[in-house]
Amino acid sequence: MSASSIGASSVANSLFLSTILSAISIRFTFSFLISHLGHPSLQLNLHLSRLYSLLDYSSLSPVFPIPELHLHFRLSQVWEGHNFADFVDPEIQQKLLKEEELLEEAGEYESDLDSDDEKTKEKMSQALQIRKKEKLLTLEHTVNKRIARLEHELGE
């Protein structure tokens, strides 16, 4: 093996590494890194969407052959103690509100408090006002966003 071919493969590996090291999500095992990159002390964090967008299987396979097993890793929901699905999922607020409504309907939030108590009635009415205000603000934001998008498209 000539020095130029060794240099070319290490350049290809370093180029591939530089494109994916900026993202996070999955840690491959050391055995995978040793067998494919030849560097035992390297831990590689990959972001699946970034990886899948980079993968053109025909062009990448000579440079960085990825076993079929590693192509279909599932992400865990919790990473280093943080639930990163909250940061990825844009509809988390709607899902949480639906879940809360289901719990309320199931009677999970019912307690031994006297519902005829004046303070309880006041808190319930305030909670209802807050929910209405949240819905109003959400609708207002959606309308403003659509107006801005239309103005941008029309060039005003």
N, C-alpha and C positions, 0 to 999 in steps of 0.2 A: 504494500500500500504506500503510495507516494505521499510526500508531505503536503502537496497541494490538495489531494483528495481529503486528507485529514482536516486540513484547514477549512475546506469548503463545507464539510459536514458539521464542524463545530460552529461555523458561521451560520449555517442553516438552523442548527439547534438554538443558537443564541438569538437569532431573529424570531424564531417561533416563541421562545421563552419570553422575550421582551414584549411580544404582543399580548400574551396571556397572563403575565405576572401582575399586571395592574388590577385585575379583577379577582373576586373571591367567591368561594362556595364549597368546593370539594377538595379534599386532600387525598392525593393518590398515595399509595403505600410506597415504602422505600424500595421494595422489590421491583415495582413497576418503574420507578425512577432509575434504579440501577440498570435494569435490563434495557430501557429505551434511551436514557440520557447518559448513562455511565457515570453518574455523580451521586454517591451514596448519602451525602449530607444535605441534599436539596429537598426542601418540602415545597410542593407546588400547589398553589391555590388557583382553582379554575372557576370561572363563572360559566354555567352551562349555556346560557344564551349566547355569550360571546364565543364560546367554543363551537357551538353548533353553527354560528354564522361564519366562522372561519373555516369550517370543515368542508373542503371540496375533496371528497375521498380519493379521487383519482390523482389529484395533484399533490396532496399532502402525504399519501401513503409511502412514497419513497423517502421523504424527509423525516416524517414522524409517524411510524405505523402505530395506530391506536387499535388495541384489541377490541373485538366486538363486545366483550364483557364491560369494558370501561366506557363505551359510548352511551350506555343506557343507565347510568347511575341515577338513583333517585336522590333528591335533596332531602335532608332532614329539615324539619321546620325550625328547630332551635339550633343555633350555632354560637358557641362560646357564651352561653347563658342568655342570648338575645333571641327573641322570636322574630327572625328576619322576614317572615311572611307579612308582618305588619308594614314593612317598608316596601315590599314588592307589590302587595295586593292593593290596587287603587280603590276597591270597593269595600274595604274593611269596615268602614263606618256603617254602611248599609247592612252588612252582614251582622254586625254586632247589635244594631238596632232591631233587626228581625229576630235575632236570638233572644234579646231581652223581652220583646213583645210575646214570644212564645212562652218564655218563663213566667211572665206575668199572667198569661192566660191559663197556664198550668197551675197557678197558685203558689209558685215558689216564693214569692215575695210577701205573701200574707203572713202576718205575725199576730201576736197576742195584743197588739195595741188596739185601743178602743177607736173604731173608725168614726165614732160620733164626737170624738174629742175635737175641740175647736182648732187646736194647733195642727192636728193631723189633716183636717180638712183644708187648712190654709196651705200646708206644705204640698198637698196633692194638687191644689189649684195652681200653685207656683210651678210645680213640675209640668203640669199641662201647658202652662204659658211658655215655659222654656222650650218644650218640644215643638210647639207651634212656631215660636220664633226661629228655632233651628231650621225647620222646614221652609219658612219664609226666606231666610238668608240663603239657603241652598238654592231655592228657585231663583232668587234675585241674582245670585252669582252666575247661574246657568244662563239666564237671559242676557246679562251683561257680557258674558263670554261669547255668546252667539252673535250679539250685536257687533262686538269688536271684530270677530272673525268675518262677518259680512262686510263691515266697513273696509277691512283690509283687502278682501277679495275684490270689492268694487273700486278700490283705490282712492277712497275719500280721506 
